[in-house]
Amino acid sequence: MTVRAKKHLGQHFLTDENIAKKIADSLTESGYDNVLEIGPGMGVLTKYLLEKKPKVTVMELDSESVEYLKETFPVEHIKLDTSAEKFNILEGDFLKQKIEDVFKGEQIAIIGNFPYNISSQIVFKAIENRHLVPEFSGMFQKEVAQRIAEKEGSKTYGILSVLTQAFYNAEYLFTVPPTVFNPPPKVDSGVVRLIRKENYTLPVDEKLFFRVVKTAFNQRRKMLRSSLKTFNLSDTLKEDPIFAMRPEQLSVEKFIELTDKIANDGIRNY
């Protein structure tokens, strides 16, 4: 049995064994006993994950892939441990799952060759559940992978960069050409690894921080005193030098400082 890639699911199956192994090997296996692979397809990455110590759970929306993983995959890889103690197959949409319920509060690493159309949403969901996710490694459209790991001062740096790096140390690992996929995408891909920071809480109100970052980058070419005018900042605060900067110039630490200044200015409606 083989599985055909479905365009509406954004499926591009990885066919290069060396790259699959490199992605699997990007996991440190430190601080968790569970690995969750999102969108395993025909299991090219899965088989290398099963060689590692943690229990592997795969989550797949495509029923044809689920059938393959249950029926054909264990037969094709008879030397791998595909018992229930080591390997679990879940059919469903990761974005609609309650991770805490699925893993009963245990720590997990997330990994995958992510569909381009929902890859940013997958990252944001991991951020929401960061108390459960010490590590995250996966393949994205190259542009998105670069954005996740980019530092301030670049046009690539944006909302995804700041909100990810507020809680994780991000590293761009390597680039993957379209030729190693079936069907090949039209762009290069990139693999990124996120390691949760030791202190992954913010010293400011998180909801306000998210709102400040998103509002600032919605008008990224403007100085902050203009892009953040919906916060009704006092004239005194607007004279602070930070408000003469543009959002792409601010590090995560500067965005935290900015959020603190706005909170101390008296804003309460957020």
Backbone torsions as a table, in degrees:
resi	resn	phi	psi	omega
1	MET	NA	136.1	172.9
2	THR	-124.6	162.3	-178.1
3	VAL	-114.8	132.4	177.6
4	ARG	-89.7	138.3	178.9
5	ALA	-69.6	135.6	-176.8
6	LYS	-109.3	121.9	-174.8
7	LYS	-62.0	-39.1	-176.1
8	HIS	-68.8	-16.7	176.4
9	LEU	-98.5	1.1	179.9
10	GLY	66.2	32.0	-175.2
11	GLN	-82.6	127.7	170.2
12	HIS	-134.5	104.6	-174.1
13	PHE	-77.5	127.2	175.9
14	LEU	-70.4	132.5	-177.4
15	THR	-116.4	-7.3	-176.4
16	ASP	-92.4	114.3	-176.7
17	GLU	-64.8	-38.3	-178.2
18	ASN	-63.7	-41.4	179.1
19	ILE	-69.0	-39.3	177.0
20	ALA	-58.7	-43.3	180.0
21	LYS	-66.4	-39.6	179.4
22	LYS	-62.4	-39.8	178.7
23	ILE	-65.3	-46.3	178.8
24	ALA	-60.3	-40.6	-177.9
25	ASP	-73.6	-8.8	176.9
26	SER	-71.6	-16.7	177.3
27	LEU	-72.7	136.9	178.9
28	THR	-84.9	-19.4	-176.7
29	GLU	60.4	29.3	-177.4
30	SER	-115.3	123.0	174.4
31	GLY	93.3	12.6	179.8
32	TYR	-159.9	156.4	177.7
33	ASP	-117.3	5.2	-178.1
34	ASN	-132.0	140.1	171.9
35	VAL	-121.7	130.9	175.9
36	LEU	-109.8	116.0	174.6
37	GLU	-98.2	127.4	-179.7
38	ILE	-99.2	127.0	178.0
39	GLY	66.3	60.2	-176.3
40	PRO	-71.8	-18.4	-179.2
41	GLY	60.8	-116.6	-179.8
42	MET	-100.3	13.9	169.9
43	GLY	81.0	23.0	-179.3
44	VAL	-64.6	-36.2	175.0
45	LEU	-82.6	-35.6	-176.3
46	THR	-54.8	-42.5	-175.1
47	LYS	-64.1	-31.5	177.5
48	TYR	-77.9	-28.7	175.2
49	LEU	-68.4	-36.8	-178.8
50	LEU	-68.2	-15.7	176.6
51	GLU	-80.2	-9.1	-176.9
52	LYS	-96.3	172.8	-172.8
53	LYS	-70.2	-44.7	-174.4
54	PRO	-64.2	156.0	171.8
55	LYS	-69.3	140.7	-177.3
56	VAL	-107.8	124.1	171.2
57	THR	-115.0	131.3	176.2
58	VAL	-113.0	141.3	179.4
59	MET	-122.8	121.1	-172.2
60	GLU	-134.9	132.3	179.4
61	LEU	-85.5	-26.9	-175.6
62	ASP	-81.4	114.5	-176.7
63	SER	-62.7	-31.3	178.5
64	GLU	-66.2	-41.1	176.6
65	SER	-65.6	-39.5	179.2
66	VAL	-60.8	-44.7	179.0
67	GLU	-61.5	-43.2	178.7
68	TYR	-60.4	-45.9	-177.2
69	LEU	-65.2	-32.8	-179.4
70	LYS	-79.8	-39.2	-171.6
71	GLU	-99.4	-47.1	-171.6
72	THR	-94.0	-43.1	-175.7
73	PHE	-53.4	-49.1	-179.1
74	PRO	-62.6	-30.8	-179.9
75	VAL	-73.8	-40.5	-179.2
76	GLU	-69.9	-25.6	-177.4
77	HIS	-123.2	60.5	-172.5
78	ILE	-63.8	-25.1	-178.8
79	LYS	-78.9	-14.4	179.6
80	LEU	-84.7	150.7	175.4
81	ASP	-81.6	103.7	178.8
82	THR	-111.0	24.5	177.3
83	SER	-70.3	164.6	-177.5
84	ALA	-62.2	-25.9	179.4
85	GLU	-71.8	-22.5	-174.7
86	LYS	-111.9	-29.1	-168.1
87	PHE	-137.5	126.1	-178.7
88	ASN	-130.2	132.3	-179.3
89	ILE	-112.8	122.7	178.6
90	LEU	-118.0	131.3	175.2
91	GLU	-96.5	123.5	179.6
92	GLY	161.8	177.2	-178.0
93	ASP	-97.2	116.4	-179.0
94	PHE	-54.3	-39.1	-175.9
95	LEU	-66.8	-16.6	-179.2
96	LYS	-105.4	1.3	-176.9
97	GLN	-89.0	148.6	170.2
98	LYS	-94.6	101.4	-173.8
99	ILE	-58.3	-38.1	-178.7
100	GLU	-59.5	-39.2	-179.5
101	ASP	-72.9	-41.4	-177.3
102	VAL	-62.4	-42.0	-175.4
103	PHE	-107.3	9.9	175.1
104	LYS	51.6	40.9	174.8
105	GLY	79.9	2.3	-179.2
106	GLU	-78.2	155.6	177.9
107	GLN	-72.3	139.8	-179.5
108	ILE	-137.9	150.6	167.3
109	ALA	-100.4	140.4	177.3
110	ILE	-108.0	137.6	-178.7
111	ILE	-148.0	158.9	176.0
112	GLY	164.8	164.9	167.1
113	ASN	-97.9	93.2	-165.4
114	PHE	-80.6	139.1	172.7
115	PRO	-58.0	130.7	-176.0
116	TYR	-55.6	-37.0	-170.9
117	ASN	-71.9	-15.0	179.6
118	ILE	-128.0	11.7	-172.8
119	SER	-63.5	-40.9	179.2
120	SER	-65.3	-37.6	178.1
121	GLN	-64.4	-35.1	177.2
122	ILE	-63.2	-42.5	178.3
123	VAL	-62.5	-46.3	-178.4
124	PHE	-63.1	-35.5	177.8
125	LYS	-67.8	-38.4	176.4
126	ALA	-63.2	-39.9	178.4
127	ILE	-62.5	-43.4	177.9
128	GLU	-58.7	-32.8	-177.0
129	ASN	-107.2	28.3	-173.5
130	ARG	-61.0	-23.8	177.3
131	HIS	-65.5	-16.9	179.1
132	LEU	-107.5	-13.0	-170.0
133	VAL	-119.3	90.0	178.9
134	PRO	-76.2	-15.9	-176.1
135	GLU	-149.1	146.2	-176.4
136	PHE	-148.5	125.1	-179.0
137	SER	-140.5	133.2	-179.0
138	GLY	-174.1	173.6	-177.2
139	MET	-105.5	132.0	-178.1
140	PHE	-129.5	170.2	163.9
141	GLN	-55.6	137.6	-173.1
142	LYS	-53.4	-41.6	-178.8
143	GLU	-60.4	-40.0	179.6
144	VAL	-71.3	-41.6	178.2
145	ALA	-59.5	-43.2	178.5
146	GLN	-64.6	-39.2	-179.4
147	ARG	-63.6	-40.3	-179.5
148	ILE	-59.9	-41.6	-172.7
149	ALA	-96.1	-5.6	-173.6
150	GLU	-68.1	148.7	176.2
151	LYS	-100.9	167.9	-178.0
152	GLU	-59.7	155.7	179.4
153	GLY	97.8	-1.4	-178.5
154	SER	-116.3	150.4	176.7
155	LYS	-69.3	-19.9	178.1
156	THR	-75.7	-26.1	-177.8
157	TYR	-66.2	130.1	-177.3
158	GLY	-160.9	-154.9	-175.8
159	ILE	-56.6	-48.3	-177.3
160	LEU	-61.5	-39.2	179.4
161	SER	-61.4	-51.7	-173.9
162	VAL	-67.6	-47.1	-175.6
163	LEU	-68.9	-31.6	176.0
164	THR	-72.6	-48.9	-173.9
165	GLN	-75.6	-8.2	172.6
166	ALA	-66.8	-27.2	-173.7
167	PHE	-122.4	-18.0	-176.5
168	TYR	-131.0	149.2	166.7
169	ASN	-87.1	120.8	-173.6
170	ALA	-106.9	137.2	-179.7
171	GLU	-135.5	124.4	173.5
172	TYR	-80.3	120.6	-171.7
173	LEU	-92.9	-55.4	-179.0
174	PHE	-164.0	162.8	-179.1
175	THR	-99.7	146.0	-178.1
176	VAL	-125.3	126.2	-178.2
177	PRO	-77.8	159.0	-179.3
178	PRO	-63.2	-23.4	-172.7
179	THR	-67.1	-13.2	-176.9
180	VAL	-96.3	14.7	179.1
181	PHE	-120.0	156.3	172.5
182	ASN	-132.6	114.6	-8.4
183	PRO	-72.5	156.1	-179.8
184	PRO	-71.6	134.9	173.5
185	PRO	-71.8	174.9	-177.4
186	LYS	-90.9	-3.1	-176.4
187	VAL	-134.6	165.1	173.7
188	ASP	-70.6	159.0	174.6
189	SER	-115.2	164.6	178.4
190	GLY	-141.6	145.0	-179.6
191	VAL	-106.3	131.7	-177.0
192	VAL	-125.2	145.6	172.7
193	ARG	-121.8	133.6	175.8
194	LEU	-114.7	129.4	174.8
195	ILE	-116.0	122.9	-177.2
196	ARG	-60.8	137.5	178.2
197	LYS	-68.7	152.7	179.8
198	GLU	-59.0	-42.0	174.1
199	ASN	-108.9	103.3	-175.9
200	TYR	-109.1	29.6	169.7
201	THR	-112.4	157.4	-179.0
202	LEU	-100.3	146.5	177.0
203	PRO	-80.9	7.7	177.2
204	VAL	-130.3	170.3	178.8
205	ASP	-63.4	122.2	-174.5
206	GLU	-63.3	-42.2	-178.2
207	LYS	-62.2	-41.9	178.3
208	LEU	-67.6	-40.5	177.9
209	PHE	-57.2	-49.2	179.1
210	PHE	-59.4	-41.4	-177.9
211	ARG	-67.8	-41.4	178.8
212	VAL	-61.2	-47.3	-178.8
213	VAL	-61.8	-48.8	-177.7
214	LYS	-65.3	-42.0	-179.5
215	THR	-66.0	-41.6	-179.4
216	ALA	-61.6	-45.6	-176.3
217	PHE	-79.3	-14.3	175.4
218	ASN	-63.9	-23.8	173.9
219	GLN	-131.7	64.7	-168.3
220	ARG	-65.1	-19.8	-179.0
221	ARG	-83.4	-13.1	-177.6
222	LYS	-91.7	155.6	172.4
223	MET	-69.2	154.4	-173.6
224	LEU	-61.4	-31.1	179.9
225	ARG	-64.7	-22.6	176.4
226	SER	-91.4	-46.2	-175.8
227	SER	-69.2	-22.7	-178.3
228	LEU	-105.4	20.2	-176.3
229	LYS	-65.9	-19.5	178.0
230	THR	-67.8	-12.6	177.9
231	PHE	-82.3	-2.7	180.0
232	ASN	53.1	54.2	-178.2
233	LEU	-68.5	147.1	177.4
234	SER	-71.2	154.3	179.0
235	ASP	-59.9	-35.3	179.4
236	THR	-62.9	-46.1	-178.5
237	LEU	-65.9	-37.5	-178.0
238	LYS	-64.6	-17.6	177.2
239	GLU	-80.5	-10.8	177.5
240	ASP	-61.4	134.2	-176.9
241	PRO	-54.7	-27.2	-177.8
242	ILE	-62.7	-27.0	-177.8
243	PHE	-80.4	-3.8	173.4
244	ALA	-92.8	1.3	179.9
245	MET	-94.4	161.6	173.4
246	ARG	-99.0	154.6	-172.6
247	PRO	-57.3	-35.9	-176.9
248	GLU	-68.8	-10.6	178.5
249	GLN	-86.8	-11.7	-173.6
250	LEU	-94.8	127.3	172.2
251	SER	-71.9	171.9	175.3
252	VAL	-57.0	-43.6	-179.4
253	GLU	-61.5	-38.4	178.6
254	LYS	-68.5	-35.0	176.6
255	PHE	-66.9	-35.2	175.5
256	ILE	-65.5	-43.5	177.3
257	GLU	-60.9	-43.8	178.6
258	LEU	-60.6	-44.9	179.0
259	THR	-60.5	-40.5	179.1
260	ASP	-64.1	-41.9	179.1
261	LYS	-62.8	-42.1	-179.6
262	ILE	-66.8	-41.6	178.3
263	ALA	-61.9	-41.0	-178.4
264	ASN	-74.3	-14.6	177.6
265	ASP	-78.1	-8.6	174.0
266	GLY	109.0	2.1	179.0
267	ILE	-65.7	136.3	179.8
268	ARG	-129.0	-16.2	-175.0
269	ASN	-94.0	84.7	177.1
270	TYR	-147.7	NA	NA
